[in-house]
């Protein structure tokens, strides 16, 4: 199907404002020209109608001349002849008036011929009167009748000519108005389509993108090649999107540092135990000095090394959690990530709440270990806060999912659970059910974004018993198509 376009609709170097102006100005100019031409035709039509009315009066006068002529020839009354002459003078005055107004060459020639016919008729009439009317010669009577017939025919021809001109002008005027009306209507439709294509479609894309931003998806829009307002608006929108994404990343990092502050107090307690063991072993070795049994000394040194490695692992896990680095996945055993997350949150879990895991040691997934550890820490801390009154339990299980090529990680607690009306909102940015000052609503939004970067999905469910259940589904290694 061919699309109807106007010249200005395809000008690539015009902005939308200029296209709209051109689209409005051109029809207005054409309508103005058509209006001027139509007004000129109306003036001509007015003149033609006047001429047609005069031609009609002229035809009636000539018919009156013929009527009085017949009366004169039948009855010989001089009054009839005088009346005939009066109508001839009246017709001659009408012809003179028409000759001054007529513009058409054919009509002008017809009027000149009729004027000559009136003169001939008057001359023959006067000659007939001089020959005493009915007693005049047959030739003179025939000439008079023929001259009268010519006058009638000429007057009718002029009358018909003016009528034809009037009808032609009316038809031309109607055609001009119809064409101009169609052109203006088509121009309006094309202009509306142009606005719909260039503006409404861009607004629709921006509206959709805004809704996606509200869901945490900061995706920039494709910018058209045209150099108009639409391009500038989309470029500004993309700048805003990139700035929002940058600000959100800063906010996420600040949230991570905030969580780090919460974890630090517990980490200090965790570091206390290996440091105390190291200190005790060192004191024993110092007191014994050279008298210490070599086997016992080796055991003390081994204990010192073990506790030092334990402290190093705690600090290393804390540093990995706090460090902002580029997203990078590699084959990683899931059990080690879960164990590190348990170690970091263990000090924040109240007594009476047990942490347990059932993760196969051979389950290897393509992960960014630090980011996945962050996911688990957020879910574990939320679960611990949901268990308002211990005892309770938090369980992490993992294994192949029912969906081929996917693995499932389930974090389940025995807390208060999630209301039905909140199940679809828990991953929205800044959505929280906690009291003011006790939560930002960003934790699960961050979790959602990290899982999405792993090409996975996460869903919040109600546990079979009392509590909440978060199911993470991640692709198994080799299940995703390779990208060039």
PLY file of the C-alpha trace (Angstrom):
ply
format ascii 1.0
element vertex 484
property float x
property float y
property float z
element edge 483
property int vertex1
property int vertex2
end_header
0.00 0.00 0.00
1.41 3.37 -0.97
1.45 6.04 1.72
0.20 9.47 0.74
2.89 12.04 1.51
3.27 15.72 0.89
6.55 17.37 -0.15
7.29 18.85 3.28
6.69 15.51 5.04
9.84 14.03 3.53
12.24 16.92 4.07
14.94 15.42 6.34
16.60 18.69 7.27
13.51 20.37 8.72
12.63 20.20 12.38
9.14 19.23 13.49
8.36 22.87 14.22
9.44 23.88 10.71
7.50 21.01 9.16
4.37 22.02 11.04
4.81 25.64 9.96
5.32 24.60 6.34
2.37 22.22 6.62
0.17 25.07 7.83
1.51 27.91 5.67
1.32 26.10 2.31
-2.39 25.16 2.62
-3.17 28.68 3.87
-1.36 30.23 0.89
-3.11 27.90 -1.54
-6.44 28.57 0.11
-5.74 32.33 -0.15
-4.90 32.03 -3.86
-7.99 29.92 -4.47
-10.05 32.45 -2.52
-8.74 35.37 -4.60
-9.36 33.47 -7.85
-12.82 32.43 -6.67
-13.62 36.01 -5.70
-12.56 37.13 -9.19
-14.85 34.48 -10.67
-17.69 35.72 -8.47
-17.18 39.25 -9.80
-17.22 37.92 -13.35
-20.28 35.83 -12.51
-22.01 38.90 -11.17
-21.26 40.76 -14.41
-22.42 37.82 -16.53
-25.66 37.57 -14.58
-26.23 41.29 -15.24
-25.54 40.81 -18.95
-27.83 37.79 -19.04
-30.61 39.84 -17.43
-30.01 42.64 -19.96
-30.01 40.08 -22.79
-33.33 38.77 -21.54
-34.78 42.30 -21.46
-33.35 42.94 -24.94
-35.00 39.79 -26.26
-38.33 40.87 -24.76
-38.00 44.35 -26.33
-37.33 42.85 -29.76
-40.33 40.55 -29.40
-42.43 43.64 -28.58
-41.07 45.31 -31.73
-42.24 42.31 -33.78
-45.64 42.31 -32.12
-46.30 45.98 -32.90
-44.91 45.42 -36.38
-47.58 42.76 -37.04
-50.33 45.01 -35.67
-49.20 47.84 -37.92
-49.16 45.59 -40.98
-52.59 44.14 -40.17
-54.46 47.29 -39.15
-52.30 50.11 -40.48
-52.48 52.12 -37.23
-49.64 54.63 -37.02
-49.66 54.31 -33.20
-48.46 50.73 -33.54
-45.60 51.83 -35.78
-44.59 54.57 -33.30
-44.65 52.06 -30.45
-42.49 49.73 -32.51
-39.96 52.54 -33.05
-39.97 53.29 -29.31
-39.07 49.68 -28.52
-36.34 49.78 -31.17
-34.78 52.81 -29.45
-35.09 51.03 -26.12
-33.43 47.95 -27.59
-30.66 50.09 -29.09
-29.98 51.67 -25.65
-29.86 48.17 -24.13
-27.39 47.05 -26.81
-25.17 50.07 -26.13
-25.18 49.29 -22.40
-24.27 45.66 -23.04
-21.50 46.65 -25.45
-19.90 48.72 -22.66
-19.94 45.80 -20.20
-19.27 42.74 -22.33
-15.69 41.32 -22.34
-16.09 38.22 -24.49
-15.09 38.71 -28.16
-17.84 36.45 -29.50
-20.51 38.25 -27.49
-19.11 41.64 -28.55
-19.36 40.58 -32.20
-22.92 39.35 -31.70
-23.91 42.67 -30.10
-22.36 44.63 -32.99
-24.28 42.47 -35.49
-27.52 42.98 -33.52
-26.93 46.75 -33.47
-26.56 46.72 -37.23
-29.71 44.59 -37.51
-31.64 47.14 -35.42
-30.50 49.94 -37.74
-31.52 47.94 -40.81
-34.89 47.09 -39.30
-35.54 50.74 -38.39
-34.59 51.90 -41.91
-36.87 49.31 -43.54
-39.67 50.18 -41.13
-39.43 53.85 -42.01
-39.39 52.98 -45.73
-42.45 50.78 -45.22
-44.29 53.59 -43.46
-43.46 55.94 -46.30
-45.05 53.43 -48.71
-48.22 53.54 -46.56
-48.05 50.30 -44.63
-50.04 47.42 -46.12
-49.90 48.92 -49.64
-46.12 48.64 -49.69
-44.37 46.29 -52.07
-44.10 42.60 -51.22
-40.28 42.77 -51.39
-40.16 45.53 -48.75
-42.46 43.50 -46.48
-40.31 40.40 -46.86
-37.16 42.40 -46.08
-38.78 43.84 -42.95
-39.92 40.41 -41.72
-36.47 38.89 -42.40
-34.76 41.76 -40.61
-37.10 41.26 -37.63
-36.44 37.52 -37.63
-32.67 38.20 -37.67
-33.04 40.52 -34.68
-34.91 37.84 -32.73
-32.36 35.17 -33.60
-29.43 37.42 -32.69
-31.00 38.41 -29.36
-31.64 34.76 -28.50
-28.07 33.87 -29.46
-26.70 36.61 -27.17
-29.02 35.46 -24.41
-27.91 31.82 -24.78
-24.25 32.84 -24.95
-24.48 34.72 -21.65
-26.36 31.82 -20.04
-23.63 29.39 -21.19
-20.92 31.69 -19.81
-22.78 31.88 -16.49
-23.09 28.10 -16.22
-19.42 27.69 -17.16
-18.31 30.15 -14.47
-20.48 28.36 -11.85
-19.02 24.97 -12.83
-15.43 26.33 -12.69
-16.07 27.90 -9.28
-17.52 24.64 -7.93
-14.54 22.69 -9.26
-12.04 25.08 -7.69
-13.76 24.96 -4.31
-13.93 21.14 -4.46
-10.24 20.78 -5.37
-9.12 23.27 -2.73
-11.30 21.57 -0.11
-9.85 18.14 -0.96
-6.30 19.52 -0.90
-6.75 21.21 2.47
-8.38 18.05 3.91
-5.52 15.86 2.64
-2.99 18.36 4.00
-4.64 18.23 7.41
-4.66 14.42 7.42
-1.01 14.20 6.35
0.00 16.79 8.95
-1.88 14.84 11.63
-0.18 11.60 10.53
3.20 13.35 10.60
2.59 14.58 14.13
1.35 11.16 15.20
4.37 9.41 13.67
7.02 11.83 14.89
5.63 12.96 18.24
3.04 10.53 19.59
5.19 7.49 18.79
8.18 9.10 20.53
5.98 9.94 23.53
4.73 6.35 23.62
8.31 5.05 23.64
9.26 7.49 26.41
6.18 6.50 28.45
7.10 2.82 28.16
10.73 3.54 29.02
9.63 5.57 32.05
7.55 2.62 33.26
10.58 0.34 32.87
12.73 2.79 34.81
10.13 2.62 37.58
10.79 -1.14 37.64
14.56 -0.59 37.85
15.41 -1.25 34.18
17.59 1.67 33.03
17.60 1.05 29.28
18.46 3.85 26.86
16.30 4.49 23.79
17.32 4.30 20.15
17.85 7.82 18.80
16.56 8.51 15.25
18.92 9.87 12.62
16.72 12.92 11.92
17.96 16.19 13.41
14.72 17.42 14.95
13.05 17.94 18.32
12.32 14.22 18.71
16.03 13.42 18.53
16.85 16.12 21.08
14.14 14.91 23.48
15.32 11.28 23.24
18.96 12.31 23.70
17.98 14.29 26.81
15.95 11.31 28.05
18.92 8.98 27.54
21.18 11.39 29.44
18.66 11.37 32.27
18.49 7.56 32.17
22.28 7.22 32.34
22.44 9.71 35.20
19.69 7.84 37.08
21.53 4.58 36.52
24.74 6.13 37.84
22.94 7.54 40.86
21.28 4.19 41.54
24.65 2.45 41.40
25.96 4.99 43.89
22.91 4.40 46.08
23.40 0.65 45.84
27.04 1.02 46.85
25.98 3.23 49.78
23.41 0.59 50.74
26.16 -2.02 50.59
28.38 0.12 52.81
25.46 0.59 55.19
25.03 -3.17 55.32
28.78 -3.42 55.83
28.44 -1.20 58.88
25.80 -3.52 60.27
28.04 -6.52 59.61
31.18 -4.95 61.03
30.06 -5.17 64.65
29.44 -8.89 64.22
32.70 -9.32 62.31
34.57 -7.76 65.25
33.08 -10.40 67.50
34.01 -13.14 65.00
37.60 -11.86 64.80
37.78 -11.81 68.59
37.69 -15.61 68.85
40.67 -16.39 66.54
42.63 -13.47 68.00
42.04 -14.79 71.54
43.17 -18.26 70.48
46.28 -16.83 68.80
47.04 -14.74 71.89
46.64 -17.73 74.24
48.88 -19.96 72.12
51.53 -17.25 71.90
51.49 -16.72 75.67
51.94 -20.45 76.28
54.88 -20.61 73.90
56.46 -17.52 75.48
56.08 -18.95 79.00
57.47 -22.34 78.03
60.25 -20.91 75.81
63.00 -23.54 75.50
61.38 -26.04 77.88
58.37 -26.63 75.63
57.87 -30.08 74.10
58.55 -29.81 70.32
55.34 -31.74 69.50
53.33 -29.47 71.76
55.02 -26.36 70.29
54.25 -27.53 66.75
50.63 -28.04 67.80
50.45 -24.50 69.20
52.02 -23.06 66.04
49.57 -24.99 63.89
46.71 -23.63 65.98
48.06 -20.10 65.51
48.28 -20.59 61.73
44.74 -22.05 61.56
43.24 -19.18 63.55
45.19 -16.68 61.45
43.78 -18.21 58.24
40.31 -18.11 59.79
40.71 -14.39 60.57
42.09 -13.76 57.08
39.06 -15.45 55.50
36.69 -13.33 57.57
38.45 -10.11 56.57
38.72 -11.24 52.95
35.00 -11.97 52.79
34.23 -8.55 54.25
36.50 -6.83 51.74
34.99 -8.72 48.80
31.52 -7.76 49.94
32.39 -4.06 50.23
34.50 -3.72 47.07
32.83 -2.16 44.00
34.11 -3.90 40.87
32.94 -4.77 37.39
30.45 -7.58 36.96
32.28 -10.75 35.93
31.01 -14.35 35.97
33.07 -17.51 36.05
32.43 -21.14 37.07
32.11 -21.05 40.85
31.10 -23.75 43.39
27.85 -22.51 44.93
28.51 -24.22 48.30
31.52 -21.97 49.00
29.52 -18.81 48.23
26.74 -19.92 50.59
29.28 -20.79 53.31
30.92 -17.33 53.06
27.50 -15.63 53.26
26.63 -17.70 56.35
29.93 -16.73 57.99
29.33 -13.00 57.38
25.77 -12.95 58.70
26.16 -15.44 61.52
26.92 -12.72 64.05
23.76 -10.82 63.04
21.44 -13.78 63.45
19.88 -13.81 66.94
20.37 -16.85 69.12
17.61 -19.36 68.66
17.64 -18.98 64.85
19.52 -21.75 63.09
21.19 -21.44 59.70
21.36 -24.57 57.61
22.27 -25.38 54.03
21.79 -28.28 51.70
23.91 -27.40 48.68
25.69 -30.13 46.68
29.44 -29.50 46.79
29.71 -30.33 43.10
27.09 -27.79 41.99
29.07 -25.28 39.91
27.37 -22.25 38.35
28.54 -19.29 36.26
28.55 -16.63 39.00
30.00 -13.35 40.07
30.82 -14.71 43.52
30.81 -11.32 45.29
27.47 -10.31 43.76
25.86 -13.66 44.54
27.19 -13.46 48.08
25.52 -10.05 48.31
22.21 -11.61 47.15
22.40 -14.31 49.81
23.36 -11.86 52.56
20.37 -9.63 51.75
17.99 -12.60 51.74
19.46 -14.07 54.95
19.30 -10.76 56.85
15.70 -10.19 55.67
14.81 -13.71 56.80
16.44 -13.16 60.20
14.46 -9.90 60.66
11.24 -11.67 59.64
11.59 -14.13 62.53
10.40 -11.73 65.19
10.22 -14.25 68.02
12.84 -17.05 68.02
13.19 -19.98 67.81
13.21 -20.28 64.05
15.23 -21.47 61.12
16.63 -20.27 57.82
17.41 -22.88 55.19
19.24 -22.62 51.89
18.83 -25.50 49.47
19.99 -25.87 45.90
19.85 -28.36 43.05
18.68 -28.87 39.48
15.37 -27.23 38.67
12.38 -28.84 36.96
13.09 -26.55 34.01
15.81 -28.13 31.84
19.13 -26.30 31.91
18.32 -24.41 35.12
19.34 -24.68 38.78
17.16 -23.61 41.69
18.35 -21.94 44.90
15.70 -21.72 47.62
16.01 -19.48 50.71
13.24 -20.32 53.16
12.48 -19.06 56.66
9.92 -19.62 59.40
9.17 -15.92 59.90
5.95 -13.92 59.61
5.73 -14.42 55.82
4.74 -11.98 53.07
1.15 -10.74 52.68
-0.52 -11.78 49.41
-0.93 -8.17 48.30
2.84 -7.56 48.69
4.15 -10.61 46.80
4.21 -8.74 43.48
5.80 -5.59 44.92
8.69 -6.79 47.08
11.24 -6.29 44.27
10.12 -2.74 43.41
12.71 -0.05 44.26
12.09 1.70 47.61
9.15 -0.58 48.45
9.35 -1.75 52.07
6.99 -3.00 54.77
9.37 -2.03 57.57
8.86 0.94 59.83
10.25 4.33 58.78
13.99 4.48 59.41
14.40 0.70 59.52
14.62 -0.03 55.80
15.23 1.68 52.46
13.35 -0.77 50.26
16.45 -1.27 48.10
17.70 -4.67 49.30
15.41 -6.90 47.24
15.57 -4.48 44.30
19.35 -4.94 44.31
18.87 -8.70 44.54
16.52 -8.63 41.55
19.02 -6.66 39.45
21.92 -8.99 40.30
19.91 -12.11 39.45
18.79 -10.52 36.20
22.45 -9.86 35.29
23.06 -13.58 35.80
20.30 -14.25 33.20
18.19 -15.75 35.97
14.96 -15.03 37.79
13.78 -14.69 41.36
10.29 -15.08 42.78
8.81 -14.51 46.22
6.39 -17.16 47.45
4.56 -18.10 50.59
6.13 -21.04 52.36
4.19 -24.30 52.76
4.18 -23.58 56.46
4.60 -20.17 58.07
7.20 -17.92 56.54
8.59 -16.72 53.21
10.27 -18.53 50.38
12.52 -16.99 47.72
13.28 -19.14 44.69
16.26 -18.18 42.51
16.61 -19.88 39.13
19.97 -19.65 37.35
21.16 -21.25 34.12
23.50 -24.18 34.38
26.91 -23.78 32.68
26.62 -24.22 28.91
22.84 -23.78 28.82
22.96 -20.21 27.52
23.65 -19.57 23.80
27.08 -18.12 23.14
27.15 -14.46 22.14
29.60 -13.12 19.59
0 1
1 2
2 3
3 4
4 5
5 6
6 7
7 8
8 9
9 10
10 11
11 12
12 13
13 14
14 15
15 16
16 17
17 18
18 19
19 20
20 21
21 22
22 23
23 24
24 25
25 26
26 27
27 28
28 29
29 30
30 31
31 32
32 33
33 34
34 35
35 36
36 37
37 38
38 39
39 40
40 41
41 42
42 43
43 44
44 45
45 46
46 47
47 48
48 49
49 50
50 51
51 52
52 53
53 54
54 55
55 56
56 57
57 58
58 59
59 60
60 61
61 62
62 63
63 64
64 65
65 66
66 67
67 68
68 69
69 70
70 71
71 72
72 73
73 74
74 75
75 76
76 77
77 78
78 79
79 80
80 81
81 82
82 83
83 84
84 85
85 86
86 87
87 88
88 89
89 90
90 91
91 92
92 93
93 94
94 95
95 96
96 97
97 98
98 99
99 100
100 101
101 102
102 103
103 104
104 105
105 106
106 107
107 108
108 109
109 110
110 111
111 112
112 113
113 114
114 115
115 116
116 117
117 118
118 119
119 120
120 121
121 122
122 123
123 124
124 125
125 126
126 127
127 128
128 129
129 130
130 131
131 132
132 133
133 134
134 135
135 136
136 137
137 138
138 139
139 140
140 141
141 142
142 143
143 144
144 145
145 146
146 147
147 148
148 149
149 150
150 151
151 152
152 153
153 154
154 155
155 156
156 157
157 158
158 159
159 160
160 161
161 162
162 163
163 164
164 165
165 166
166 167
167 168
168 169
169 170
170 171
171 172
172 173
173 174
174 175
175 176
176 177
177 178
178 179
179 180
180 181
181 182
182 183
183 184
184 185
185 186
186 187
187 188
188 189
189 190
190 191
191 192
192 193
193 194
194 195
195 196
196 197
197 198
198 199
199 200
200 201
201 202
202 203
203 204
204 205
205 206
206 207
207 208
208 209
209 210
210 211
211 212
212 213
213 214
214 215
215 216
216 217
217 218
218 219
219 220
220 221
221 222
222 223
223 224
224 225
225 226
226 227
227 228
228 229
229 230
230 231
231 232
232 233
233 234
234 235
235 236
236 237
237 238
238 239
239 240
240 241
241 242
242 243
243 244
244 245
245 246
246 247
247 248
248 249
249 250
250 251
251 252
252 253
253 254
254 255
255 256
256 257
257 258
258 259
259 260
260 261
261 262
262 263
263 264
264 265
265 266
266 267
267 268
268 269
269 270
270 271
271 272
272 273
273 274
274 275
275 276
276 277
277 278
278 279
279 280
280 281
281 282
282 283
283 284
284 285
285 286
286 287
287 288
288 289
289 290
290 291
291 292
292 293
293 294
294 295
295 296
296 297
297 298
298 299
299 300
300 301
301 302
302 303
303 304
304 305
305 306
306 307
307 308
308 309
309 310
310 311
311 312
312 313
313 314
314 315
315 316
316 317
317 318
318 319
319 320
320 321
321 322
322 323
323 324
324 325
325 326
326 327
327 328
328 329
329 330
330 331
331 332
332 333
333 334
334 335
335 336
336 337
337 338
338 339
339 340
340 341
341 342
342 343
343 344
344 345
345 346
346 347
347 348
348 349
349 350
350 351
351 352
352 353
353 354
354 355
355 356
356 357
357 358
358 359
359 360
360 361
361 362
362 363
363 364
364 365
365 366
366 367
367 368
368 369
369 370
370 371
371 372
372 373
373 374
374 375
375 376
376 377
377 378
378 379
379 380
380 381
381 382
382 383
383 384
384 385
385 386
386 387
387 388
388 389
389 390
390 391
391 392
392 393
393 394
394 395
395 396
396 397
397 398
398 399
399 400
400 401
401 402
402 403
403 404
404 405
405 406
406 407
407 408
408 409
409 410
410 411
411 412
412 413
413 414
414 415
415 416
416 417
417 418
418 419
419 420
420 421
421 422
422 423
423 424
424 425
425 426
426 427
427 428
428 429
429 430
430 431
431 432
432 433
433 434
434 435
435 436
436 437
437 438
438 439
439 440
440 441
441 442
442 443
443 444
444 445
445 446
446 447
447 448
448 449
449 450
450 451
451 452
452 453
453 454
454 455
455 456
456 457
457 458
458 459
459 460
460 461
461 462
462 463
463 464
464 465
465 466
466 467
467 468
468 469
469 470
470 471
471 472
472 473
473 474
474 475
475 476
476 477
477 478
478 479
479 480
480 481
481 482
482 483
